[in-house]
Amino acid sequence: MVTLLSDSQSASGNTDSRLRTSSTAVKEILRNKFKIAWNTALTSSSKLEFYRQLKNEPSFESNLDIRNRDVWKSLAQLRSSSHRLNIETARYLDYNVHGVSKSKSKISLSKEWSRCCKICCTPDVELLQQLPFAEKPIVEDERHVLVSCPAYHHLRINLNDHIKSSILAWDEQVPSRVNTQDELGLYVHRIFQQRFPKQNK
């Protein structure tokens, strides 16, 4: 009788062990499939160019712990390029066969010049783009806004030294401590408030 019990316990233990092993194997297979799908989606989208600079592997992000909803939203918009900076809005302009926007405004800009920073580019941008020796425009993208646009210098100088040095050195691995993410998120939120005042009312 004791032998029968020990045999049945052994069989039960083997079954449990096999189930745990197969469960672990299934989880690993699913995790690998997800990583492949995630990497494929990430590399196939030009919209996620900025996000690719920030993240190269799926994992929990400490910016999800930011308590202020507006700050969290601004940082999430910046990271995922779902904002209204010109690099993004120029994607949705209607361009003719020559690559010039068919916007309702009087200014007709090429796709490249539609993305320029309105603060750093001259008001005569339509004329400037026609000159053969004109340099490429300063694009209003995430990096430009965070690092070098003079319109946000007053916000940049008030950052703590750690964040400031990371941003100014364009360190994509901005530390993921929650208090750092809070301050980075607040910085981004203030930039968006200044850049899009009507949107934030």
C-alpha positions in Angstrom: 0.0 0.0 0.0 2.8 2.4 0.9 4.5 1.5 -2.4 1.3 2.2 -4.3 1.0 5.6 -2.6 4.6 6.6 -3.3 4.2 5.4 -6.9 1.1 7.5 -7.4 2.7 10.5 -5.7 5.7 10.1 -7.9 3.5 10.0 -11.0 1.6 13.0 -9.8 4.9 14.9 -9.1 6.1 14.0 -12.6 2.9 15.3 -14.2 3.1 18.6 -12.2 6.7 18.9 -13.2 5.9 18.4 -16.9 3.0 20.8 -16.7 5.2 23.5 -15.1 7.9 22.8 -17.7 5.4 23.0 -20.6 3.8 26.1 -19.1 7.2 27.8 -18.9 8.0 26.7 -22.4 4.6 28.1 -23.7 5.3 31.4 -21.9 8.7 31.6 -23.4 7.4 30.9 -26.9 4.7 33.6 -26.5 7.2 36.1 -25.1 9.5 35.5 -28.1 6.7 35.8 -30.6 5.6 39.0 -29.0 9.2 40.4 -29.1 9.5 39.5 -32.8 6.1 41.2 -33.6 7.0 44.2 -31.4 10.4 44.6 -33.2 8.8 44.2 -36.6 6.2 46.9 -35.9 8.8 49.2 -34.4 11.2 48.9 -37.4 8.6 49.1 -40.1 7.1 52.4 -39.0 8.8 55.7 -39.8 6.4 57.3 -37.3 8.2 55.5 -34.5 11.7 56.8 -35.3 12.0 58.8 -32.1 10.6 55.9 -30.0 13.2 53.5 -31.5 15.9 55.9 -30.1 14.4 55.5 -26.6 13.5 51.9 -26.4 14.9 48.8 -28.0 13.3 46.1 -25.9 9.7 45.7 -24.5 9.6 46.3 -20.8 7.7 48.2 -18.1 8.4 52.0 -18.3 8.7 54.0 -15.1 6.9 57.0 -16.8 3.7 55.0 -16.4 4.0 55.7 -12.7 3.7 59.5 -13.2 0.7 60.5 -11.1 -0.1 63.8 -12.9 -2.3 62.8 -15.8 -1.5 65.8 -18.0 2.3 65.4 -17.5 2.0 61.6 -18.2 0.0 62.3 -21.3 2.5 64.9 -22.7 5.4 62.5 -22.1 3.5 59.6 -23.7 2.6 61.8 -26.7 6.3 62.8 -27.2 7.5 59.3 -26.9 5.0 57.9 -29.3 5.1 60.9 -31.8 1.4 61.5 -31.3 1.9 65.2 -30.8 1.4 68.3 -33.1 5.1 69.2 -33.7 5.7 70.0 -37.4 7.6 66.7 -38.0 4.4 65.0 -37.3 1.7 67.3 -38.7 3.6 67.5 -42.1 3.0 63.8 -42.5 -0.7 64.5 -43.0 -0.5 67.4 -45.4 -1.8 66.8 -48.9 1.1 67.1 -51.4 0.9 67.4 -55.2 3.0 65.4 -57.6 5.9 67.8 -57.2 5.9 67.3 -53.5 4.5 70.7 -52.6 1.7 71.0 -50.1 -1.8 71.8 -51.3 -2.8 73.5 -48.1 -5.5 76.1 -47.8 -3.0 78.7 -46.7 -1.2 80.9 -49.2 2.2 79.3 -48.5 3.1 76.3 -50.5 5.9 74.3 -48.9 7.7 71.1 -49.9 7.4 68.2 -47.5 10.9 68.9 -46.1 10.1 72.6 -45.5 6.7 71.9 -44.0 8.5 70.2 -41.1 10.6 73.3 -40.2 10.6 74.9 -36.8 8.5 78.1 -37.0 10.7 79.7 -34.4 14.1 78.9 -35.9 13.2 79.3 -39.6 12.7 82.6 -41.3 9.1 83.9 -42.1 10.2 84.0 -45.7 10.4 80.2 -45.8 8.5 79.8 -49.0 11.0 82.0 -50.9 14.0 80.5 -49.1 13.1 76.9 -50.1 13.3 78.0 -53.8 16.9 79.1 -53.6 19.4 76.6 -54.9 21.9 77.3 -52.1 19.4 77.2 -49.2 20.4 75.0 -46.4 18.1 72.3 -45.2 15.5 73.6 -42.8 15.8 73.2 -39.0 13.2 70.5 -38.5 10.8 70.8 -35.5 11.2 67.3 -34.2 11.4 65.9 -30.7 15.1 66.3 -30.4 15.1 69.9 -31.6 12.4 70.9 -29.1 14.0 69.1 -26.2 17.6 70.1 -26.8 18.1 73.2 -28.9 15.1 75.3 -29.8 15.7 78.7 -28.2 12.0 79.1 -27.5 12.2 76.7 -24.6 15.6 77.7 -23.3 14.0 79.3 -20.2 12.5 75.9 -19.4 15.7 74.0 -20.0 17.8 76.0 -17.7 15.5 75.3 -14.8 15.9 71.5 -15.0 17.9 69.7 -12.4 21.6 69.1 -13.5 21.2 65.4 -14.1 18.2 65.8 -16.5 19.8 68.9 -18.1 23.1 67.1 -18.8 21.3 64.0 -20.2 19.1 66.1 -22.5 21.9 68.4 -23.7 24.2 65.5 -24.4 21.2 63.8 -26.1 21.5 60.8 -23.9 18.7 58.5 -25.1 19.0 56.4 -21.9 17.4 59.1 -19.7 17.4 57.5 -16.2 14.2 55.7 -15.4 13.8 56.8 -11.8 10.2 58.0 -11.2 11.2 61.4 -9.9 13.4 61.9 -13.0 10.5 60.9 -15.3 8.2 63.3 -13.4 10.6 66.2 -14.0 11.2 65.2 -17.6 7.4 64.8 -18.1 6.8 68.2 -16.6 9.4 69.7 -18.9 7.7 68.2 -22.0 4.3 69.3 -20.7 5.5 72.9 -20.3 6.9 72.8 -23.8 3.6 71.6 -25.2 1.7 74.2 -23.2 3.8 77.0 -24.7 3.8 75.5 -28.2 0.1 74.7 -28.3 -1.6 77.2 -26.0 -5.1 76.7 -27.3 -4.9 72.9 -27.0 -4.1 73.3 -23.3 -7.0 75.5 -22.2 
